[in-house]
Amino acid sequence: MEGDYSIEIVMSNEVNPFDAVVRAMNVIRRGKVAIKHIIIDMSDSVIRVSIRARGEEDEVRWVCNKLDKLYDTVNVKYMPEEVHMNKVVVSNG
């Protein structure tokens, strides 16, 4: 069953930060997940990538396992996003 997931990646920023980000994006591109939102924050020491994705949990896990094997990666975690239901009240009278 498809769901919405939040993926957080922390990578080292030692060699070339753009290369690390491109390697991570290539892994994500190969996965069968749809990217809804992405934020990349580069500081002097680390790169933090926050992703909101939609897909099967097996595919999200596959992407995270591949990201974890990149030598730039320090930490990868994912979690399902909470769905907030909106209430609609209809009154007849």
C-alpha positions as CSV (number, residue, x, y, z in Angstrom):
1,M,0.0,0.0,0.0
2,E,1.3,3.4,-1.0
3,G,1.9,6.0,1.7
4,D,3.7,9.3,2.4
5,Y,7.1,9.1,4.0
6,S,9.6,11.5,5.4
7,I,13.3,10.6,4.7
8,E,16.1,12.3,6.5
9,I,19.7,12.0,5.3
10,V,22.8,13.4,6.9
11,M,26.0,13.4,4.7
12,S,29.5,14.5,5.3
13,N,30.6,17.7,3.6
14,E,34.3,17.0,3.4
15,V,35.2,16.6,-0.3
16,N,32.7,18.1,-2.7
17,P,29.1,18.7,-1.4
18,F,27.5,18.8,-4.8
19,D,28.9,15.4,-5.7
20,A,27.5,13.9,-2.5
21,V,24.0,15.4,-3.3
22,V,24.1,14.2,-6.9
23,R,25.0,10.7,-5.8
24,A,22.1,10.7,-3.4
25,M,19.7,12.1,-6.0
26,N,20.7,9.3,-8.5
27,V,19.9,6.7,-5.9
28,I,16.5,8.3,-5.2
29,R,15.8,8.6,-9.0
30,R,16.3,4.8,-9.4
31,G,13.8,4.0,-6.7
32,K,10.1,3.7,-7.4
33,V,9.1,6.6,-5.2
34,A,7.6,9.9,-6.1
35,I,9.3,12.9,-4.6
36,K,6.8,15.5,-3.3
37,H,9.2,17.9,-1.5
38,I,12.9,18.2,-0.9
39,I,15.1,20.5,1.1
40,I,18.9,20.5,1.0
41,D,20.8,22.3,3.8
42,M,24.5,22.6,3.4
43,S,26.7,23.7,6.2
44,D,30.4,23.7,6.8
45,S,30.5,20.2,8.2
46,V,27.3,18.3,7.1
47,I,24.7,18.2,4.4
48,R,21.1,17.6,5.6
49,V,18.5,16.4,3.1
50,S,14.8,16.3,4.0
51,I,12.5,14.5,1.6
52,R,8.8,13.9,1.5
53,A,8.1,10.9,-0.8
54,R,5.2,8.8,-1.8
55,G,5.4,5.1,-2.5
56,E,5.4,1.6,-1.2
57,E,7.2,1.1,2.1
58,D,9.4,-1.6,0.5
59,E,10.6,0.9,-2.1
60,V,11.2,3.6,0.5
61,R,13.3,1.1,2.5
62,W,15.2,0.1,-0.6
63,V,16.1,3.7,-1.3
64,C,17.2,4.3,2.3
65,N,19.3,1.1,2.3
66,K,21.1,2.2,-0.9
67,L,21.6,5.8,0.4
68,D,23.1,4.3,3.6
69,K,25.7,2.5,1.5
70,L,27.0,5.7,0.0
71,Y,30.4,6.7,1.5
72,D,29.2,10.3,2.1
73,T,26.3,9.1,4.2
74,V,26.4,9.5,8.0
75,N,22.8,8.7,8.8
76,V,19.6,7.8,7.0
77,K,16.1,7.3,8.5
78,Y,12.6,7.2,7.3
79,M,9.2,7.3,8.9
80,P,5.6,7.4,7.7
81,E,4.0,10.8,7.7
82,E,0.9,11.3,9.8
83,V,-2.3,11.9,7.9
84,H,-4.5,14.6,9.4
85,M,-8.2,14.3,8.6
86,N,-10.2,17.4,8.1
87,K,-13.6,17.4,9.6
88,V,-16.5,18.7,7.6
89,V,-19.7,19.4,9.4
90,V,-22.8,19.8,7.3
91,S,-26.0,21.0,8.9
92,N,-29.4,20.9,7.4
93,G,-31.4,23.4,9.3
